[in-house]
Amino acid sequence: MRTKTAAILWCFFLGAFGGHKFYLGQTGWAIMYLLFCWTGIPSFAAFIELIILLVMPESDFNRRFNGAIAEATWSVRDSTAALGDLKRLYDDGIITAEEYEEKRKKLLKNI
């Protein structure tokens, strides 16, 4: 799992060389930073990205760079509401029993 603090440190110390891009899994961009580090453009871009990382909420960072983990952080209240909605769909005949069981198991796994 990538952390926002580590990304900020990578960006601050090695941003001009694409260190933060390697850390965040954006290898293509990281190589571009390395190829053009002598121009100073990556330094400027890294400074802008450092500011963006500093003001970015933790939830947005997780959603963007830790996609699967962000989905798993549903609250119990969200899952309970989703289960209720799912039950209503089943009771109204909109989804089949198989669909209901499959989606119910998936929601219960997230709790």
Backbone hydrogen bonds, N-H to C=O, Kabsch-Sander energy under -0.5 kcal/mol:
donor,donor_aa,acceptor,acceptor_aa,energy
7,A,3,T,-1.9
8,I,4,K,-2.3
9,L,5,T,-2.2
10,W,6,A,-2.7
11,C,7,A,-2.4
12,F,8,I,-2.5
13,F,9,L,-2.6
14,L,10,W,-2.5
15,G,11,C,-1.1
17,F,14,L,-1.0
18,G,15,G,-1.3
19,G,14,L,-2.7
22,F,18,G,-2.2
23,Y,19,G,-2.1
24,L,20,H,-2.2
25,G,22,F,-1.3
26,Q,21,K,-2.7
27,T,25,G,-0.9
30,A,26,Q,-2.1
31,I,27,T,-2.4
32,M,28,G,-1.7
33,Y,29,W,-2.3
34,L,30,A,-2.2
35,L,31,I,-2.6
36,F,32,M,-1.9
37,C,34,L,-0.8
39,T,36,F,-1.8
40,G,36,F,-0.6
40,G,37,C,-0.7
44,F,40,G,-1.8
45,A,41,I,-2.6
46,A,42,P,-2.7
47,F,43,S,-1.9
48,I,44,F,-2.0
49,E,45,A,-2.6
50,L,46,A,-2.3
51,I,47,F,-1.8
52,I,48,I,-2.2
53,L,49,E,-2.8
54,L,50,L,-2.2
55,V,51,I,-1.8
56,M,52,I,-1.3
61,F,57,P,-2.2
62,N,58,E,-2.6
63,R,59,S,-2.3
64,R,60,D,-2.3
65,F,61,F,-3.0
66,N,62,N,-2.0
69,I,66,N,-0.8
70,A,66,N,-2.0
71,E,67,G,-1.4
72,A,68,A,-1.1
73,T,70,A,-1.0
74,W,71,E,-0.6
79,S,75,S,-1.9
80,T,76,V,-2.7
81,A,77,R,-2.3
82,A,78,D,-2.3
83,L,79,S,-2.4
84,G,80,T,-2.1
85,D,81,A,-2.3
86,L,82,A,-2.5
87,K,83,L,-2.4
88,R,84,G,-2.1
89,L,85,D,-2.1
90,Y,86,L,-2.0
91,D,87,K,-2.9
92,D,88,R,-2.2
93,G,90,Y,-1.2
94,I,89,L,-2.3
95,I,89,L,-0.9
100,Y,96,T,-2.4
101,E,97,A,-2.5
102,E,98,E,-2.4
103,K,99,E,-2.5
104,R,100,Y,-2.4
105,K,101,E,-2.4
106,K,102,E,-1.8
107,L,103,K,-2.3
108,L,104,R,-2.6
109,K,105,K,-1.7
110,N,106,K,-0.9
110,N,107,L,-0.5
111,I,107,L,-0.6
111,I,108,L,-0.7
